[in-house]
Amino acid sequence: MTETENSSRSLVVLYIAVFTAALSSFQFGYNMAVLDVKDSFQVLQSYFGLKGEIDSVNKPLIQNRLYSQDSENKKANPITAFRETKTMEKICVEKMATPWYLALCMYTIGGILGSSLTAYLVQWLGSKKSLLATNHMSILAAALMWMSKGTHSLKMIIAARVLQGLHAGLAMGVTPLYIGEISPKSIRGGLISVHQLFVTIGLLTAQVLGRSNVFGTEDSWNLLLAFPAFISILQLLILPFLPESPRYLLIDKNQRARAIESLKKFRGTDQVDDEIAEITEEAKKEEEFGKVSLSDLIKREKLRRKFFQLAINQIVQQLCGINAILFYVKCIVVPGDAQSESQNNEQILVAAFNALMTLLPVFLIDRVGRKRFLVGGYAVAAVFSCLLTISLSIPDSTWTSYLRITSVCGFIAGFAIGPGPVPWILTVEFFMQRSRPLASAVAICLNWIFTSVIFWVFPVMQKSMNGYMYFFCLICTLSAIYFYEVLKETKNKTFQEIHQIFEQENVAQINEQEPLNISTSVSNFTIENSTVIINRE
């Protein structure tokens, strides 16, 4: 047996822990997409008698051209275009007022609330017990989804969506923390990327299970919506038998013996002295640094720089346009009838492609590096969002449809290799143990806020879709330039080494900003053995 095989076997507990923690990420992706699947959506709107209210949801973006083709001469008709734009604007406003759209959006509201509580929960229970606690919200939400059919209550679905959002907000903060804290530095980036991979698998699963030939039917739609309960139960069955984070035990709880035992299980070896020494050194630094508050993240120079980078990462992850494209791909890619069967296939293929591309950082990011994947991903996304804008600005034809599909896939590929997983990695790596939960909570709360903004505002943006695709292109381009200039590489480094990188950067900046003024700070000097000795006042 080779050394690599021995290493893989020794890390089996670690891999089980990563898989189990990432089940929460799966639920996030699944719940985000499940109400947007065409077949299940049609069944639900019919069941709750909402068809007359929300037919506009199925209006394709492609109808909202800034031009209109005359049936005879195929030339632009600005008067008709103006009327179409006003009609779409009215449709968008009506759509946002529907109960069903409220049910969709309450998920992001719950996410904002949940993410804001992450720091308190992790500091109180630790990352493993926090994951266990969040599952109770998921199971309660699934119960409400299940009962909503018998009671014919849309209010139950709305309440369940808030609970699912709370679960997702907490889980999206806790899952990367737990995975990052238990992972060795050499493969930490790839293992944290599993979090994003499971999000994409959840999106894909929702698209598949929501089909009319699976669970998107009148008889089983409540099972489709309650499905996350099975994932929570699986996590509840496995997670209690896995160790707690060694860093939490040693640094937060000062339980050295338990931390050593936990680390031995995760590494599959008794040779953990070096890593325990590194964690102990981090604990000493934490004592010197003191307790971190929300105001410290902004006021302290040592924290502000990396917190700002982290916040920008989480914000532009949403502003780059990925959710707009994923949720409305059926309207962007497929012109014509919004009820066409091909749109279901398009959404499933796009979701599958997204998951496939997210595999790349899982296996390569610890070799290639976080910075290259992030900058390269935004650069690729910028190019293809520009191409998508062009394809949406010209009359429909066979080749423009292929260009749209290619552009959407190219954009998703760029997002999947960099902007998707890297912000979650940096959320863990930029801060040490005691400041990490708070910084992570604030950054991820910002992510949810901008997710909500895109979710609520994008239907209104339909009236000038072409221009807003240029907006996404601009965001991706500026992000690539910004992170190329400021982001420091963190691959294969301990948390202490990453902390020292920022310390050195802060010192360098201070030296640049405060040069020595000899004329005012030197009172006299003497020469001893050819050495100038300067005496400052």
Contacts in CASP RR format, 6 or more apart in sequence:
PFRMAT RR
TARGET T0000
AUTHOR 0000-0000-0000
METHOD contacts of the structure
MODEL  1
MTETENSSRSLVVLYIAVFTAALSSFQFGYNMAVLDVKDSFQVLQSYFGL
KGEIDSVNKPLIQNRLYSQDSENKKANPITAFRETKTMEKICVEKMATPW
YLALCMYTIGGILGSSLTAYLVQWLGSKKSLLATNHMSILAAALMWMSKG
THSLKMIIAARVLQGLHAGLAMGVTPLYIGEISPKSIRGGLISVHQLFVT
IGLLTAQVLGRSNVFGTEDSWNLLLAFPAFISILQLLILPFLPESPRYLL
IDKNQRARAIESLKKFRGTDQVDDEIAEITEEAKKEEEFGKVSLSDLIKR
EKLRRKFFQLAINQIVQQLCGINAILFYVKCIVVPGDAQSESQNNEQILV
AAFNALMTLLPVFLIDRVGRKRFLVGGYAVAAVFSCLLTISLSIPDSTWT
SYLRITSVCGFIAGFAIGPGPVPWILTVEFFMQRSRPLASAVAICLNWIF
TSVIFWVFPVMQKSMNGYMYFFCLICTLSAIYFYEVLKETKNKTFQEIHQ
IFEQENVAQINEQEPLNISTSVSNFTIENSTVIINRE
10 267 0 8 1.000
10 268 0 8 1.000
10 269 0 8 1.000
11 266 0 8 1.000
11 267 0 8 1.000
11 268 0 8 1.000
12 268 0 8 1.000
13 242 0 8 1.000
13 243 0 8 1.000
13 265 0 8 1.000
13 266 0 8 1.000
13 268 0 8 1.000
14 182 0 8 1.000
14 183 0 8 1.000
14 191 0 8 1.000
14 266 0 8 1.000
14 267 0 8 1.000
16 238 0 8 1.000
16 242 0 8 1.000
17 178 0 8 1.000
17 179 0 8 1.000
17 182 0 8 1.000
17 242 0 8 1.000
17 243 0 8 1.000
17 266 0 8 1.000
18 179 0 8 1.000
18 182 0 8 1.000
18 183 0 8 1.000
18 191 0 8 1.000
18 194 0 8 1.000
19 194 0 8 1.000
20 235 0 8 1.000
20 238 0 8 1.000
20 239 0 8 1.000
20 242 0 8 1.000
21 131 0 8 1.000
21 175 0 8 1.000
21 178 0 8 1.000
21 179 0 8 1.000
21 195 0 8 1.000
21 239 0 8 1.000
22 175 0 8 1.000
22 179 0 8 1.000
22 194 0 8 1.000
22 195 0 8 1.000
22 197 0 8 1.000
22 198 0 8 1.000
23 198 0 8 1.000
23 231 0 8 1.000
23 232 0 8 1.000
23 234 0 8 1.000
23 235 0 8 1.000
24 131 0 8 1.000
24 134 0 8 1.000
24 135 0 8 1.000
24 167 0 8 1.000
24 171 0 8 1.000
24 172 0 8 1.000
24 174 0 8 1.000
24 175 0 8 1.000
24 235 0 8 1.000
25 171 0 8 1.000
25 172 0 8 1.000
25 175 0 8 1.000
25 194 0 8 1.000
25 195 0 8 1.000
25 196 0 8 1.000
25 198 0 8 1.000
25 199 0 8 1.000
26 198 0 8 1.000
26 199 0 8 1.000
26 201 0 8 1.000
26 202 0 8 1.000
26 205 0 8 1.000
26 231 0 8 1.000
27 138 0 8 1.000
27 164 0 8 1.000
27 167 0 8 1.000
27 168 0 8 1.000
27 171 0 8 1.000
27 202 0 8 1.000
27 228 0 8 1.000
27 231 0 8 1.000
27 232 0 8 1.000
28 168 0 8 1.000
28 169 0 8 1.000
28 171 0 8 1.000
28 172 0 8 1.000
28 199 0 8 1.000
28 202 0 8 1.000
29 199 0 8 1.000
29 200 0 8 1.000
29 202 0 8 1.000
29 203 0 8 1.000
29 206 0 8 1.000
30 202 0 8 1.000
30 203 0 8 1.000
30 205 0 8 1.000
30 206 0 8 1.000
30 227 0 8 1.000
30 228 0 8 1.000
30 231 0 8 1.000
31 107 0 8 1.000
31 161 0 8 1.000
31 164 0 8 1.000
31 165 0 8 1.000
31 168 0 8 1.000
31 206 0 8 1.000
31 228 0 8 1.000
32 107 0 8 1.000
32 168 0 8 1.000
32 203 0 8 1.000
32 206 0 8 1.000
33 202 0 8 1.000
33 203 0 8 1.000
33 206 0 8 1.000
33 207 0 8 1.000
33 326 0 8 1.000
33 327 0 8 1.000
33 351 0 8 1.000
34 40 0 8 1.000
34 206 0 8 1.000
34 209 0 8 1.000
34 210 0 8 1.000
34 224 0 8 1.000
34 225 0 8 1.000
35 41 0 8 1.000
35 44 0 8 1.000
35 100 0 8 1.000
35 103 0 8 1.000
35 104 0 8 1.000
35 225 0 8 1.000
36 104 0 8 1.000
36 327 0 8 1.000
37 206 0 8 1.000
37 207 0 8 1.000
37 210 0 8 1.000
37 211 0 8 1.000
37 216 0 8 1.000
37 344 0 8 1.000
37 347 0 8 1.000
38 58 0 8 1.000
38 330 0 8 1.000
38 339 0 8 1.000
38 343 0 8 1.000
38 344 0 8 1.000
38 347 0 8 1.000
39 210 0 8 1.000
39 211 0 8 1.000
39 212 0 8 1.000
39 216 0 8 1.000
39 217 0 8 1.000
39 344 0 8 1.000
40 210 0 8 1.000
40 215 0 8 1.000
40 216 0 8 1.000
40 221 0 8 1.000
40 224 0 8 1.000
41 57 0 8 1.000
43 212 0 8 1.000
43 216 0 8 1.000
43 217 0 8 1.000
43 218 0 8 1.000
43 221 0 8 1.000
44 50 0 8 1.000
44 100 0 8 1.000
44 221 0 8 1.000
45 51 0 8 1.000
45 54 0 8 1.000
45 100 0 8 1.000
46 218 0 8 1.000
47 149 0 8 1.000
47 152 0 8 1.000
47 218 0 8 1.000
47 221 0 8 1.000
48 99 0 8 1.000
48 100 0 8 1.000
48 152 0 8 1.000
48 154 0 8 1.000
50 98 0 8 1.000
50 99 0 8 1.000
50 100 0 8 1.000
50 154 0 8 1.000
53 98 0 8 1.000
53 99 0 8 1.000
53 100 0 8 1.000
54 95 0 8 1.000
54 98 0 8 1.000
54 100 0 8 1.000
54 101 0 8 1.000
56 91 0 8 1.000
56 92 0 8 1.000
56 94 0 8 1.000
56 95 0 8 1.000
57 95 0 8 1.000
57 98 0 8 1.000
57 100 0 8 1.000
57 101 0 8 1.000
58 338 0 8 1.000
58 339 0 8 1.000
59 88 0 8 1.000
59 91 0 8 1.000
59 331 0 8 1.000
59 338 0 8 1.000
60 330 0 8 1.000
60 331 0 8 1.000
60 334 0 8 1.000
60 335 0 8 1.000
60 336 0 8 1.000
60 338 0 8 1.000
61 328 0 8 1.000
61 331 0 8 1.000
61 332 0 8 1.000
61 462 0 8 1.000
61 465 0 8 1.000
62 331 0 8 1.000
62 332 0 8 1.000
62 334 0 8 1.000
62 335 0 8 1.000
62 336 0 8 1.000
62 392 0 8 1.000
62 396 0 8 1.000
63 84 0 8 1.000
63 88 0 8 1.000
63 336 0 8 1.000
64 84 0 8 1.000
64 85 0 8 1.000
64 88 0 8 1.000
64 462 0 8 1.000
64 463 0 8 1.000
64 465 0 8 1.000
65 81 0 8 1.000
65 84 0 8 1.000
66 81 0 8 1.000
66 85 0 8 1.000
66 393 0 8 1.000
66 464 0 8 1.000
66 466 0 8 1.000
67 76 0 8 1.000
67 77 0 8 1.000
67 78 0 8 1.000
67 81 0 8 1.000
67 395 0 8 1.000
68 76 0 8 1.000
68 77 0 8 1.000
68 78 0 8 1.000
68 80 0 8 1.000
68 81 0 8 1.000
68 84 0 8 1.000
69 75 0 8 1.000
69 76 0 8 1.000
69 77 0 8 1.000
69 395 0 8 1.000
70 77 0 8 1.000
74 395 0 8 1.000
85 463 0 8 1.000
85 464 0 8 1.000
88 462 0 8 1.000
88 463 0 8 1.000
89 460 0 8 1.000
89 463 0 8 1.000
92 459 0 8 1.000
92 460 0 8 1.000
92 462 0 8 1.000
92 463 0 8 1.000
93 460 0 8 1.000
95 101 0 8 1.000
95 459 0 8 1.000
96 456 0 8 1.000
96 459 0 8 1.000
96 460 0 8 1.000
99 154 0 8 1.000
99 158 0 8 1.000
100 154 0 8 1.000
102 158 0 8 1.000
103 154 0 8 1.000
103 157 0 8 1.000
103 158 0 8 1.000
103 161 0 8 1.000
104 161 0 8 1.000
104 455 0 8 1.000
105 452 0 8 1.000
105 455 0 8 1.000
105 456 0 8 1.000
106 158 0 8 1.000
106 161 0 8 1.000
106 162 0 8 1.000
106 165 0 8 1.000
107 161 0 8 1.000
107 162 0 8 1.000
107 164 0 8 1.000
107 165 0 8 1.000
107 168 0 8 1.000
108 165 0 8 1.000
108 448 0 8 1.000
108 451 0 8 1.000
108 452 0 8 1.000
108 455 0 8 1.000
108 456 0 8 1.000
109 162 0 8 1.000
109 165 0 8 1.000
109 452 0 8 1.000
110 161 0 8 1.000
110 162 0 8 1.000
110 163 0 8 1.000
110 164 0 8 1.000
110 165 0 8 1.000
110 166 0 8 1.000
110 168 0 8 1.000
110 169 0 8 1.000
110 448 0 8 1.000
111 165 0 8 1.000
111 166 0 8 1.000
111 168 0 8 1.000
111 169 0 8 1.000
111 172 0 8 1.000
111 448 0 8 1.000
112 169 0 8 1.000
112 445 0 8 1.000
112 448 0 8 1.000
112 449 0 8 1.000
112 452 0 8 1.000
113 165 0 8 1.000
113 166 0 8 1.000
113 169 0 8 1.000
114 165 0 8 1.000
114 166 0 8 1.000
114 168 0 8 1.000
114 169 0 8 1.000
114 170 0 8 1.000
115 169 0 8 1.000
115 170 0 8 1.000
115 172 0 8 1.000
115 173 0 8 1.000
115 441 0 8 1.000
115 444 0 8 1.000
115 445 0 8 1.000
115 447 0 8 1.000
115 448 0 8 1.000
116 441 0 8 1.000
116 445 0 8 1.000
117 170 0 8 1.000
117 441 0 8 1.000
118 130 0 8 1.000
118 169 0 8 1.000
118 170 0 8 1.000
118 173 0 8 1.000
118 174 0 8 1.000
118 437 0 8 1.000
118 440 0 8 1.000
118 441 0 8 1.000
118 444 0 8 1.000
119 437 0 8 1.000
119 438 0 8 1.000
119 440 0 8 1.000
119 441 0 8 1.000
119 442 0 8 1.000
121 130 0 8 1.000
121 133 0 8 1.000
121 170 0 8 1.000
121 174 0 8 1.000
122 130 0 8 1.000
122 174 0 8 1.000
122 177 0 8 1.000
122 437 0 8 1.000
123 252 0 8 1.000
123 437 0 8 1.000
125 133 0 8 1.000
126 244 0 8 1.000
126 245 0 8 1.000
126 248 0 8 1.000
126 252 0 8 1.000
127 174 0 8 1.000
127 177 0 8 1.000
127 178 0 8 1.000
127 181 0 8 1.000
127 244 0 8 1.000
127 245 0 8 1.000
127 248 0 8 1.000
128 178 0 8 1.000
128 239 0 8 1.000
128 242 0 8 1.000
128 243 0 8 1.000
128 244 0 8 1.000
128 245 0 8 1.000
129 244 0 8 1.000
130 170 0 8 1.000
130 174 0 8 1.000
131 171 0 8 1.000
131 174 0 8 1.000
131 175 0 8 1.000
131 178 0 8 1.000
131 235 0 8 1.000
131 239 0 8 1.000
132 235 0 8 1.000
132 236 0 8 1.000
132 239 0 8 1.000
132 240 0 8 1.000
134 167 0 8 1.000
134 170 0 8 1.000
134 171 0 8 1.000
134 174 0 8 1.000
135 167 0 8 1.000
135 232 0 8 1.000
135 233 0 8 1.000
135 235 0 8 1.000
135 236 0 8 1.000
137 163 0 8 1.000
137 164 0 8 1.000
137 166 0 8 1.000
137 167 0 8 1.000
137 170 0 8 1.000
138 163 0 8 1.000
138 164 0 8 1.000
138 167 0 8 1.000
138 228 0 8 1.000
138 229 0 8 1.000
138 231 0 8 1.000
138 232 0 8 1.000
139 229 0 8 1.000
139 232 0 8 1.000
139 233 0 8 1.000
140 163 0 8 1.000
141 160 0 8 1.000
141 161 0 8 1.000
141 163 0 8 1.000
141 164 0 8 1.000
141 167 0 8 1.000
141 228 0 8 1.000
142 160 0 8 1.000
142 225 0 8 1.000
142 226 0 8 1.000
142 227 0 8 1.000
142 228 0 8 1.000
142 229 0 8 1.000
142 232 0 8 1.000
143 226 0 8 1.000
143 229 0 8 1.000
144 156 0 8 1.000
144 157 0 8 1.000
144 159 0 8 1.000
144 160 0 8 1.000
144 163 0 8 1.000
145 156 0 8 1.000
145 157 0 8 1.000
145 160 0 8 1.000
145 222 0 8 1.000
145 225 0 8 1.000
145 226 0 8 1.000
146 222 0 8 1.000
146 223 0 8 1.000
146 225 0 8 1.000
146 226 0 8 1.000
147 153 0 8 1.000
147 156 0 8 1.000
148 154 0 8 1.000
148 156 0 8 1.000
148 157 0 8 1.000
148 160 0 8 1.000
148 222 0 8 1.000
148 225 0 8 1.000
149 221 0 8 1.000
149 222 0 8 1.000
150 222 0 8 1.000
157 225 0 8 1.000
160 225 0 8 1.000
164 228 0 8 1.000
169 444 0 8 1.000
169 448 0 8 1.000
172 444 0 8 1.000
172 447 0 8 1.000
172 448 0 8 1.000
173 427 0 8 1.000
173 440 0 8 1.000
173 441 0 8 1.000
173 444 0 8 1.000
175 195 0 8 1.000
176 192 0 8 1.000
176 195 0 8 1.000
176 424 0 8 1.000
176 425 0 8 1.000
176 427 0 8 1.000
176 428 0 8 1.000
176 440 0 8 1.000
177 245 0 8 1.000
177 427 0 8 1.000
177 428 0 8 1.000
177 436 0 8 1.000
177 437 0 8 1.000
177 440 0 8 1.000
178 245 0 8 1.000
179 191 0 8 1.000
179 192 0 8 1.000
179 194 0 8 1.000
179 195 0 8 1.000
179 428 0 8 1.000
180 188 0 8 1.000
180 189 0 8 1.000
180 191 0 8 1.000
180 192 0 8 1.000
180 428 0 8 1.000
181 245 0 8 1.000
181 246 0 8 1.000
181 247 0 8 1.000
181 248 0 8 1.000
181 428 0 8 1.000
181 433 0 8 1.000
182 243 0 8 1.000
182 245 0 8 1.000
182 246 0 8 1.000
182 266 0 8 1.000
183 189 0 8 1.000
183 191 0 8 1.000
183 192 0 8 1.000
184 267 0 8 1.000
184 275 0 8 1.000
185 492 0 8 1.000
185 493 0 8 1.000
185 494 0 8 1.000
186 366 0 8 1.000
186 492 0 8 1.000
187 366 0 8 1.000
188 366 0 8 1.000
188 425 0 8 1.000
188 428 0 8 1.000
188 429 0 8 1.000
189 361 0 8 1.000
189 365 0 8 1.000
189 366 0 8 1.000
189 370 0 8 1.000
189 421 0 8 1.000
189 425 0 8 1.000
189 491 0 8 1.000
190 361 0 8 1.000
190 362 0 8 1.000
190 363 0 8 1.000
190 365 0 8 1.000
190 366 0 8 1.000
190 421 0 8 1.000
190 425 0 8 1.000
192 421 0 8 1.000
192 424 0 8 1.000
192 425 0 8 1.000
192 428 0 8 1.000
193 358 0 8 1.000
193 361 0 8 1.000
193 362 0 8 1.000
193 365 0 8 1.000
193 421 0 8 1.000
193 424 0 8 1.000
193 425 0 8 1.000
194 362 0 8 1.000
195 421 0 8 1.000
195 424 0 8 1.000
196 358 0 8 1.000
196 361 0 8 1.000
196 420 0 8 1.000
196 421 0 8 1.000
196 424 0 8 1.000
197 355 0 8 1.000
197 358 0 8 1.000
197 359 0 8 1.000
197 362 0 8 1.000
197 421 0 8 1.000
200 351 0 8 1.000
200 354 0 8 1.000
200 355 0 8 1.000
200 358 0 8 1.000
200 416 0 8 1.000
201 355 0 8 1.000
203 326 0 8 1.000
203 351 0 8 1.000
203 354 0 8 1.000
203 355 0 8 1.000
204 348 0 8 1.000
204 351 0 8 1.000
204 352 0 8 1.000
204 354 0 8 1.000
204 355 0 8 1.000
207 344 0 8 1.000
207 347 0 8 1.000
207 348 0 8 1.000
207 351 0 8 1.000
208 214 0 8 1.000
208 348 0 8 1.000
209 215 0 8 1.000
209 216 0 8 1.000
209 224 0 8 1.000
209 227 0 8 1.000
210 216 0 8 1.000
210 224 0 8 1.000
211 344 0 8 1.000
215 221 0 8 1.000
215 223 0 8 1.000
215 224 0 8 1.000
215 227 0 8 1.000
216 224 0 8 1.000
243 261 0 8 1.000
243 262 0 8 1.000
243 265 0 8 1.000
243 266 0 8 1.000
244 258 0 8 1.000
244 262 0 8 1.000
245 262 0 8 1.000
246 259 0 8 1.000
246 260 0 8 1.000
246 262 0 8 1.000
246 263 0 8 1.000
246 266 0 8 1.000
246 276 0 8 1.000
246 279 0 8 1.000
247 259 0 8 1.000
247 279 0 8 1.000
247 282 0 8 1.000
247 433 0 8 1.000
248 433 0 8 1.000
249 255 0 8 1.000
249 256 0 8 1.000
249 258 0 8 1.000
249 259 0 8 1.000
249 262 0 8 1.000
250 256 0 8 1.000
250 259 0 8 1.000
250 276 0 8 1.000
250 279 0 8 1.000
250 280 0 8 1.000
250 283 0 8 1.000
251 279 0 8 1.000
251 282 0 8 1.000
251 283 0 8 1.000
251 286 0 8 1.000
251 433 0 8 1.000
251 434 0 8 1.000
252 433 0 8 1.000
252 434 0 8 1.000
254 283 0 8 1.000
256 276 0 8 1.000
259 276 0 8 1.000
259 279 0 8 1.000
260 272 0 8 1.000
260 276 0 8 1.000
263 272 0 8 1.000
263 275 0 8 1.000
263 276 0 8 1.000
264 270 0 8 1.000
264 272 0 8 1.000
267 275 0 8 1.000
278 494 0 8 1.000
278 496 0 8 1.000
281 496 0 8 1.000
282 432 0 8 1.000
282 433 0 8 1.000
282 495 0 8 1.000
282 496 0 8 1.000
283 433 0 8 1.000
285 432 0 8 1.000
285 496 0 8 1.000
285 499 0 8 1.000
286 432 0 8 1.000
286 433 0 8 1.000
286 434 0 8 1.000
289 432 0 8 1.000
289 434 0 8 1.000
289 435 0 8 1.000
290 434 0 8 1.000
291 434 0 8 1.000
292 300 0 8 1.000
292 303 0 8 1.000
292 434 0 8 1.000
292 435 0 8 1.000
292 438 0 8 1.000
292 439 0 8 1.000
293 438 0 8 1.000
294 438 0 8 1.000
294 442 0 8 1.000
296 303 0 8 1.000
296 435 0 8 1.000
297 303 0 8 1.000
297 304 0 8 1.000
297 307 0 8 1.000
297 435 0 8 1.000
297 438 0 8 1.000
297 439 0 8 1.000
297 442 0 8 1.000
298 304 0 8 1.000
298 307 0 8 1.000
301 506 0 8 1.000
302 502 0 8 1.000
302 503 0 8 1.000
302 506 0 8 1.000
303 431 0 8 1.000
303 435 0 8 1.000
303 439 0 8 1.000
305 502 0 8 1.000
305 505 0 8 1.000
305 506 0 8 1.000
306 430 0 8 1.000
306 431 0 8 1.000
306 502 0 8 1.000
307 430 0 8 1.000
307 439 0 8 1.000
307 442 0 8 1.000
307 443 0 8 1.000
309 426 0 8 1.000
309 430 0 8 1.000
309 486 0 8 1.000
309 487 0 8 1.000
310 423 0 8 1.000
310 426 0 8 1.000
310 427 0 8 1.000
310 430 0 8 1.000
310 439 0 8 1.000
310 443 0 8 1.000
311 442 0 8 1.000
311 443 0 8 1.000
311 446 0 8 1.000
312 479 0 8 1.000
312 482 0 8 1.000
313 374 0 8 1.000
313 422 0 8 1.000
313 423 0 8 1.000
313 426 0 8 1.000
313 427 0 8 1.000
313 443 0 8 1.000
313 483 0 8 1.000
314 423 0 8 1.000
314 427 0 8 1.000
314 443 0 8 1.000
314 444 0 8 1.000
314 446 0 8 1.000
314 447 0 8 1.000
314 450 0 8 1.000
315 446 0 8 1.000
315 447 0 8 1.000
315 450 0 8 1.000
316 419 0 8 1.000
316 475 0 8 1.000
316 479 0 8 1.000
317 419 0 8 1.000
317 420 0 8 1.000
317 423 0 8 1.000
317 447 0 8 1.000
318 447 0 8 1.000
318 450 0 8 1.000
318 451 0 8 1.000
318 453 0 8 1.000
318 454 0 8 1.000
319 450 0 8 1.000
319 454 0 8 1.000
319 472 0 8 1.000
319 475 0 8 1.000
320 378 0 8 1.000
320 381 0 8 1.000
320 415 0 8 1.000
320 419 0 8 1.000
320 472 0 8 1.000
320 475 0 8 1.000
320 476 0 8 1.000
320 479 0 8 1.000
321 385 0 8 1.000
321 454 0 8 1.000
321 472 0 8 1.000
321 475 0 8 1.000
322 411 0 8 1.000
322 412 0 8 1.000
322 415 0 8 1.000
322 419 0 8 1.000
322 420 0 8 1.000
323 451 0 8 1.000
323 454 0 8 1.000
323 455 0 8 1.000
323 458 0 8 1.000
324 454 0 8 1.000
324 458 0 8 1.000
324 461 0 8 1.000
324 468 0 8 1.000
324 472 0 8 1.000
325 332 0 8 1.000
325 388 0 8 1.000
325 408 0 8 1.000
325 411 0 8 1.000
325 412 0 8 1.000
326 350 0 8 1.000
326 351 0 8 1.000
326 354 0 8 1.000
326 412 0 8 1.000
327 455 0 8 1.000
327 458 0 8 1.000
328 458 0 8 1.000
329 346 0 8 1.000
329 347 0 8 1.000
329 350 0 8 1.000
329 408 0 8 1.000
330 338 0 8 1.000
330 343 0 8 1.000
330 344 0 8 1.000
330 346 0 8 1.000
330 347 0 8 1.000
331 338 0 8 1.000
332 388 0 8 1.000
332 392 0 8 1.000
332 404 0 8 1.000
332 408 0 8 1.000
333 343 0 8 1.000
333 346 0 8 1.000
333 350 0 8 1.000
333 401 0 8 1.000
333 404 0 8 1.000
333 405 0 8 1.000
333 408 0 8 1.000
334 340 0 8 1.000
334 342 0 8 1.000
334 343 0 8 1.000
334 346 0 8 1.000
334 401 0 8 1.000
335 396 0 8 1.000
335 401 0 8 1.000
346 405 0 8 1.000
350 408 0 8 1.000
350 409 0 8 1.000
350 412 0 8 1.000
353 409 0 8 1.000
353 412 0 8 1.000
353 413 0 8 1.000
354 412 0 8 1.000
354 415 0 8 1.000
354 416 0 8 1.000
357 412 0 8 1.000
357 413 0 8 1.000
357 414 0 8 1.000
357 416 0 8 1.000
357 417 0 8 1.000
358 416 0 8 1.000
358 417 0 8 1.000
358 420 0 8 1.000
358 421 0 8 1.000
360 416 0 8 1.000
360 417 0 8 1.000
361 373 0 8 1.000
361 416 0 8 1.000
361 417 0 8 1.000
361 418 0 8 1.000
361 421 0 8 1.000
361 422 0 8 1.000
362 421 0 8 1.000
364 373 0 8 1.000
365 373 0 8 1.000
365 421 0 8 1.000
365 422 0 8 1.000
365 425 0 8 1.000
365 491 0 8 1.000
366 491 0 8 1.000
366 492 0 8 1.000
367 491 0 8 1.000
369 489 0 8 1.000
369 491 0 8 1.000
370 422 0 8 1.000
370 425 0 8 1.000
370 426 0 8 1.000
370 487 0 8 1.000
370 489 0 8 1.000
370 490 0 8 1.000
370 491 0 8 1.000
371 483 0 8 1.000
371 484 0 8 1.000
371 487 0 8 1.000
371 488 0 8 1.000
371 489 0 8 1.000
373 417 0 8 1.000
373 418 0 8 1.000
373 421 0 8 1.000
373 422 0 8 1.000
374 418 0 8 1.000
374 419 0 8 1.000
374 422 0 8 1.000
374 483 0 8 1.000
374 487 0 8 1.000
375 480 0 8 1.000
375 483 0 8 1.000
375 484 0 8 1.000
375 487 0 8 1.000
376 414 0 8 1.000
376 417 0 8 1.000
376 418 0 8 1.000
376 480 0 8 1.000
377 414 0 8 1.000
377 415 0 8 1.000
377 417 0 8 1.000
377 418 0 8 1.000
377 419 0 8 1.000
377 480 0 8 1.000
378 414 0 8 1.000
378 418 0 8 1.000
378 419 0 8 1.000
378 476 0 8 1.000
378 477 0 8 1.000
378 479 0 8 1.000
378 480 0 8 1.000
378 483 0 8 1.000
379 476 0 8 1.000
379 477 0 8 1.000
379 480 0 8 1.000
380 410 0 8 1.000
380 411 0 8 1.000
380 413 0 8 1.000
380 414 0 8 1.000
380 417 0 8 1.000
381 410 0 8 1.000
381 411 0 8 1.000
381 414 0 8 1.000
381 415 0 8 1.000
381 419 0 8 1.000
381 472 0 8 1.000
381 476 0 8 1.000
382 473 0 8 1.000
382 476 0 8 1.000
382 477 0 8 1.000
382 480 0 8 1.000
384 406 0 8 1.000
384 407 0 8 1.000
384 408 0 8 1.000
384 409 0 8 1.000
384 410 0 8 1.000
384 411 0 8 1.000
384 413 0 8 1.000
384 414 0 8 1.000
385 407 0 8 1.000
385 411 0 8 1.000
385 469 0 8 1.000
385 472 0 8 1.000
385 473 0 8 1.000
385 476 0 8 1.000
386 469 0 8 1.000
386 470 0 8 1.000
386 473 0 8 1.000
387 403 0 8 1.000
387 406 0 8 1.000
387 407 0 8 1.000
388 404 0 8 1.000
388 407 0 8 1.000
388 408 0 8 1.000
388 411 0 8 1.000
388 469 0 8 1.000
389 466 0 8 1.000
389 467 0 8 1.000
389 469 0 8 1.000
389 470 0 8 1.000
389 473 0 8 1.000
390 403 0 8 1.000
391 400 0 8 1.000
391 403 0 8 1.000
391 404 0 8 1.000
391 407 0 8 1.000
392 404 0 8 1.000
392 465 0 8 1.000
392 466 0 8 1.000
392 469 0 8 1.000
393 466 0 8 1.000
394 400 0 8 1.000
419 479 0 8 1.000
423 443 0 8 1.000
423 447 0 8 1.000
425 490 0 8 1.000
426 490 0 8 1.000
427 439 0 8 1.000
427 440 0 8 1.000
427 443 0 8 1.000
427 444 0 8 1.000
428 436 0 8 1.000
428 440 0 8 1.000
429 490 0 8 1.000
429 493 0 8 1.000
429 495 0 8 1.000
429 498 0 8 1.000
430 439 0 8 1.000
430 490 0 8 1.000
430 498 0 8 1.000
430 502 0 8 1.000
431 439 0 8 1.000
431 440 0 8 1.000
432 495 0 8 1.000
432 496 0 8 1.000
432 499 0 8 1.000
433 495 0 8 1.000
461 468 0 8 1.000
488 498 0 8 1.000
488 501 0 8 1.000
488 502 0 8 1.000
488 505 0 8 1.000
490 498 0 8 1.000
490 501 0 8 1.000
493 501 0 8 1.000
518 534 0 8 1.000
521 536 0 8 1.000
521 537 0 8 1.000
522 534 0 8 1.000
522 535 0 8 1.000
522 536 0 8 1.000
522 537 0 8 1.000
523 535 0 8 1.000
523 536 0 8 1.000
523 537 0 8 1.000
524 535 0 8 1.000
525 532 0 8 1.000
525 533 0 8 1.000
525 534 0 8 1.000
525 535 0 8 1.000
526 532 0 8 1.000
526 533 0 8 1.000
526 535 0 8 1.000
527 533 0 8 1.000
END
